Amino acid sequence: MRPQAARTCEICEKAQSRYKCPSCLAPYCSLSCFKKHKETPCAKPSSNEEKPAAAPLKEVPVERPVHVEEASQVVQKTQLEALASSSEVCEALKDESLQKLIRDIDSSSDPLLELDKAMGVEAFRVFTDKVLSHISS
């Protein structure tokens, strides 16, 4: 595993970012910055598109492509917004051991193996149940 470079939140430009916008991959640090970012529509950056001169986007490297076998398994924007606004999910994410599990999965060269390991941890199973209940609503 290689260590991830620290990035600054593109919204407040103060705190270290811990998350990426699912649409445009812009780094942000908190729910409030995510909500502020979502006040303006965004989209996934394309290397062939010209970036608007008024508001150039910073490039955020993606470490690996995401492959989805079934389009129905992709989380929709409204579902992500429901997660971002869920106090229950946000409260669960304050748990440092849960944060570490999620970072381990995200940075792993074999994320499915790490996910299987994490499912053996009660706190992670409870968290995934909360997430699933919010996105299936």
Backbone bond lengths (Angstrom), bond angles and torsions (degrees), N, CA, C in turn:
res aa  C-N    CA-C-N  psi(-1)  N-CA   C-N-CA  omega(-1)  CA-C   N-CA-C  phi
1 M - - - 1.441 - - 1.511 110.17 -
2 R 1.330 115.47 137.14 1.449 117.53 175.53 1.519 108.67 -104.31
3 P 1.317 117.88 144.54 1.457 120.38 -178.15 1.522 110.50 -68.58
4 Q 1.330 115.65 144.78 1.443 121.15 -179.86 1.526 109.38 -83.51
5 A 1.319 116.76 136.40 1.457 120.91 178.85 1.525 109.08 -69.82
6 A 1.323 116.28 139.06 1.462 120.63 178.77 1.528 108.43 -71.85
7 R 1.325 115.84 135.38 1.455 121.89 178.73 1.517 108.94 -122.34
8 T 1.298 115.35 150.03 1.454 121.14 177.82 1.528 108.79 -91.97
9 C 1.313 115.93 142.94 1.459 122.50 176.91 1.524 109.35 -57.23
10 E 1.338 116.85 128.32 1.468 120.22 179.47 1.524 112.31 -74.84
11 I 1.310 117.75 -14.84 1.456 120.58 -176.34 1.533 110.32 -86.79
12 C 1.342 117.15 -60.81 1.468 120.15 -178.63 1.531 112.01 -88.68
13 E 1.326 117.08 -17.90 1.459 123.98 -179.03 1.525 113.22 55.27
14 K 1.341 116.28 27.52 1.467 120.57 -179.99 1.523 111.33 -121.11
15 A 1.324 115.75 -55.00 1.460 120.70 -173.17 1.527 111.25 -85.59
16 Q 1.328 115.03 160.57 1.454 121.16 174.79 1.520 108.13 -73.11
17 S 1.330 116.96 133.02 1.463 119.54 -179.40 1.525 109.61 -75.89
18 R 1.333 114.95 145.11 1.460 120.41 177.32 1.512 110.35 -122.17
19 Y 1.332 116.22 -8.73 1.465 121.06 -173.99 1.526 109.55 -135.12
20 K 1.350 115.42 165.45 1.455 121.85 175.65 1.516 108.24 -128.40
21 C 1.317 117.19 139.10 1.457 122.14 175.80 1.527 107.86 -60.25
22 P 1.334 118.29 130.28 1.460 120.06 -179.46 1.523 112.71 -66.83
23 S 1.322 118.43 -21.56 1.462 121.10 -179.36 1.518 112.70 -87.07
24 C 1.337 116.92 -54.85 1.470 119.68 -173.05 1.526 113.50 -111.03
25 L 1.321 117.38 -2.96 1.459 124.15 177.56 1.532 113.74 69.16
26 A 1.338 116.68 16.46 1.470 120.19 177.21 1.523 109.45 -68.37
27 P 1.333 118.39 133.35 1.462 120.32 179.28 1.533 111.46 -74.11
28 Y 1.347 115.34 139.28 1.462 120.53 175.50 1.516 108.45 -142.83
29 C 1.357 115.89 164.37 1.460 119.43 -170.95 1.521 114.64 -108.80
30 S 1.330 118.49 -20.10 1.457 119.44 -172.51 1.515 111.16 -154.30
31 L 1.326 115.09 171.01 1.457 120.80 178.33 1.524 110.53 -62.48
32 S 1.324 117.28 -39.95 1.465 118.93 -179.06 1.534 110.77 -64.94
33 C 1.326 117.65 -39.25 1.467 119.76 176.74 1.525 110.81 -68.11
34 F 1.329 117.80 -37.02 1.457 121.28 177.13 1.522 110.19 -61.77
35 K 1.339 116.94 -45.62 1.465 120.81 179.72 1.528 110.99 -63.29
36 K 1.332 116.74 -41.29 1.461 120.48 178.44 1.530 109.69 -63.71
37 H 1.327 117.11 -42.12 1.467 122.14 178.72 1.522 110.35 -61.44
38 K 1.316 118.06 -39.88 1.462 122.60 -175.82 1.526 112.74 -75.47
39 E 1.331 118.14 -5.74 1.468 120.52 175.03 1.529 110.87 -65.55
40 T 1.327 116.36 -22.74 1.457 122.64 177.99 1.528 108.22 -114.99
41 P 1.346 118.34 129.24 1.470 119.67 179.43 1.530 111.60 -58.94
42 C 1.318 115.68 143.69 1.456 120.45 177.55 1.520 108.63 -138.26
43 A 1.318 115.98 168.35 1.467 120.86 -179.56 1.516 108.25 -149.04
44 K 1.342 115.50 163.83 1.461 120.12 178.17 1.518 109.37 -60.56
45 P 1.336 117.00 134.39 1.457 119.15 178.80 1.526 110.63 -68.13
46 S 1.309 115.62 142.81 1.455 121.35 177.65 1.519 107.73 -119.57
47 S 1.309 117.25 133.40 1.460 120.30 -176.44 1.526 111.39 -68.85
48 N 1.349 118.44 -20.56 1.459 121.07 -179.03 1.524 112.82 -88.55
49 E 1.322 117.45 -17.78 1.450 120.67 -178.03 1.525 110.45 -83.03
50 E 1.334 115.24 146.64 1.454 118.75 172.37 1.508 108.20 -80.17
51 K 1.285 115.67 139.41 1.453 120.16 178.35 1.519 108.21 -82.47
52 P 1.343 118.60 141.71 1.457 120.18 -179.82 1.528 110.74 -61.75
53 A 1.334 115.39 140.03 1.461 120.73 -177.61 1.524 111.84 -67.95
54 A 1.333 117.30 -31.55 1.467 120.69 -175.93 1.521 112.23 -69.71
55 A 1.311 117.83 -38.00 1.462 120.59 -176.48 1.528 110.18 -138.47
56 P 1.332 118.02 77.53 1.466 119.01 -179.52 1.529 111.21 -66.56
57 L 1.321 115.29 138.64 1.461 121.08 178.72 1.519 109.37 -90.46
58 K 1.325 115.61 141.49 1.461 120.30 174.58 1.516 107.63 -79.21
59 E 1.320 116.82 140.15 1.461 119.88 177.87 1.516 109.84 -76.26
60 V 1.339 114.82 135.43 1.452 121.25 177.48 1.521 106.38 -117.48
61 P 1.328 117.56 117.76 1.466 118.51 -178.38 1.523 111.63 -67.05
62 V 1.322 115.77 138.75 1.458 122.16 175.21 1.512 105.69 -104.79
63 E 1.323 115.76 125.31 1.458 119.29 -172.59 1.530 113.92 -74.76
64 R 1.338 116.62 -29.32 1.463 119.02 177.96 1.520 108.66 -155.60
65 P 1.328 116.48 148.67 1.466 118.91 178.48 1.526 110.31 -71.27
66 V 1.301 115.72 153.60 1.458 121.47 177.71 1.518 107.50 -102.22
67 H 1.315 116.43 126.06 1.458 121.72 179.19 1.524 108.68 -111.43
68 V 1.313 116.07 128.85 1.456 121.59 -179.92 1.516 107.87 -121.51
69 E 1.325 115.89 126.86 1.455 119.82 -179.19 1.526 112.07 -78.10
70 E 1.330 116.95 -35.77 1.461 120.94 -179.68 1.521 109.57 -124.97
71 A 1.325 116.42 124.60 1.467 120.91 -179.03 1.525 111.67 -59.06
72 S 1.320 117.61 -27.68 1.466 120.95 -178.99 1.529 111.59 -67.76
73 Q 1.325 118.08 -14.68 1.458 121.65 179.79 1.529 112.92 -89.53
74 V 1.335 117.80 -1.53 1.452 121.77 178.93 1.524 108.49 -81.04
75 V 1.320 116.28 130.72 1.456 121.41 179.32 1.530 108.16 -74.65
76 Q 1.323 115.68 128.15 1.458 121.75 -178.07 1.527 111.45 -81.70
77 K 1.327 115.87 162.37 1.461 122.01 -178.15 1.529 111.33 -56.78
78 T 1.322 117.76 -42.95 1.468 120.71 -179.29 1.528 111.15 -64.07
79 Q 1.333 116.63 -35.10 1.461 120.59 177.69 1.527 110.42 -68.30
80 L 1.335 117.25 -41.06 1.462 120.95 177.52 1.522 110.68 -64.24
81 E 1.323 116.58 -38.86 1.466 120.33 178.01 1.520 110.68 -64.81
82 A 1.350 116.59 -38.57 1.467 120.36 177.24 1.527 110.30 -62.80
83 L 1.339 117.02 -40.40 1.465 120.66 177.15 1.517 110.80 -64.67
84 A 1.339 116.40 -45.68 1.466 120.68 -177.49 1.521 111.95 -63.34
85 S 1.317 117.12 -29.01 1.465 119.78 -178.00 1.529 112.87 -96.07
86 S 1.324 117.67 0.35 1.460 121.51 -179.57 1.529 110.86 -80.87
87 S 1.323 116.09 114.98 1.468 119.04 178.20 1.526 110.46 -65.51
88 E 1.318 117.06 -31.57 1.466 121.74 179.43 1.536 110.83 -64.27
89 V 1.324 117.24 -45.46 1.466 121.71 179.69 1.525 109.93 -69.35
90 C 1.336 116.77 -44.00 1.475 120.49 179.69 1.527 111.27 -61.83
91 E 1.319 116.23 -39.66 1.467 120.41 178.82 1.533 110.25 -64.68
92 A 1.324 117.16 -42.28 1.469 121.06 179.30 1.523 110.75 -62.29
93 L 1.343 116.62 -35.84 1.464 120.71 -177.87 1.522 113.53 -71.47
94 K 1.324 117.90 -6.96 1.465 120.96 176.43 1.529 111.67 -75.97
95 D 1.326 117.05 -16.05 1.460 122.97 -179.74 1.531 109.49 -69.84
96 E 1.331 116.58 116.74 1.460 120.96 -176.41 1.526 113.33 -63.11
97 S 1.334 117.49 -34.80 1.475 118.67 179.42 1.533 110.43 -69.58
98 L 1.328 116.76 -34.14 1.462 120.37 176.23 1.536 109.71 -68.47
99 Q 1.318 116.80 -41.23 1.463 120.84 176.68 1.527 110.82 -58.53
100 K 1.339 116.09 -42.42 1.463 120.15 -179.91 1.531 110.93 -64.38
101 L 1.328 116.54 -42.91 1.470 119.67 177.97 1.526 111.05 -58.79
102 I 1.324 116.21 -44.26 1.463 120.66 -178.82 1.534 110.58 -66.23
103 R 1.331 117.25 -42.27 1.473 120.29 176.99 1.525 110.38 -62.87
104 D 1.335 117.27 -40.62 1.467 120.39 179.07 1.524 111.22 -61.34
105 I 1.320 116.15 -41.12 1.475 120.28 178.28 1.519 109.41 -64.86
106 D 1.334 116.18 -48.56 1.461 121.70 -175.67 1.520 112.95 -64.42
107 S 1.318 118.06 -35.13 1.461 120.24 -175.92 1.528 113.57 -95.75
108 S 1.316 117.19 -0.09 1.459 120.79 -176.23 1.527 112.11 -75.00
109 S 1.326 115.24 147.62 1.465 119.64 172.70 1.527 110.26 -75.78
110 D 1.337 117.17 -16.45 1.466 122.62 175.86 1.534 108.28 -130.74
111 P 1.350 117.02 75.83 1.461 119.98 -174.54 1.527 113.95 -62.18
112 L 1.328 117.93 -30.46 1.471 119.10 179.32 1.526 111.20 -66.38
113 L 1.314 117.04 -37.58 1.464 120.95 176.55 1.528 109.86 -64.88
114 E 1.336 116.96 -44.78 1.468 121.22 178.93 1.529 110.53 -63.80
115 L 1.322 117.07 -37.89 1.462 120.93 178.21 1.527 110.18 -64.48
116 D 1.324 116.75 -42.67 1.473 120.31 176.92 1.528 110.97 -60.23
117 K 1.345 116.63 -41.67 1.469 119.91 177.85 1.528 110.40 -63.47
118 A 1.335 116.25 -44.24 1.464 120.80 -177.95 1.531 111.34 -63.03
119 M 1.312 117.35 -33.21 1.467 120.28 179.69 1.526 111.69 -65.43
120 G 1.314 117.19 -13.94 1.462 121.55 174.80 1.520 112.75 -81.48
121 V 1.325 117.03 -4.90 1.467 122.44 -179.10 1.531 108.26 -101.92
122 E 1.327 115.85 122.38 1.465 121.42 -176.15 1.534 112.59 -53.94
123 A 1.324 117.98 -45.59 1.475 121.25 -177.86 1.528 111.22 -61.00
124 F 1.325 116.94 -36.51 1.460 120.41 179.64 1.528 110.40 -70.72
125 R 1.335 116.84 -40.71 1.473 119.78 178.11 1.524 110.62 -62.66
126 V 1.327 117.12 -42.07 1.467 121.04 178.32 1.531 109.53 -62.12
127 F 1.337 116.14 -43.73 1.463 120.67 178.91 1.529 110.92 -61.20
128 T 1.323 117.63 -47.39 1.467 119.67 -179.08 1.527 111.05 -63.80
129 D 1.320 117.72 -33.86 1.476 120.14 175.54 1.526 110.46 -63.04
130 K 1.346 116.94 -41.42 1.471 121.19 178.55 1.533 109.75 -63.05
131 V 1.335 116.25 -45.75 1.451 120.35 -179.41 1.531 110.14 -61.58
132 L 1.315 116.55 -47.90 1.468 120.30 -179.10 1.520 112.32 -62.08
133 S 1.335 117.10 -37.20 1.464 119.38 -179.97 1.533 110.27 -67.26
134 H 1.342 117.97 -32.07 1.457 119.86 179.31 1.521 112.85 -78.15
135 I 1.317 118.31 -33.41 1.468 118.88 -178.64 1.519 112.43 -85.47
136 S 1.326 117.31 -15.75 1.471 119.06 178.57 1.522 111.65 -95.50
137 S 1.333 117.08 -0.53 1.468 120.99 179.51 1.507 111.30 -72.10
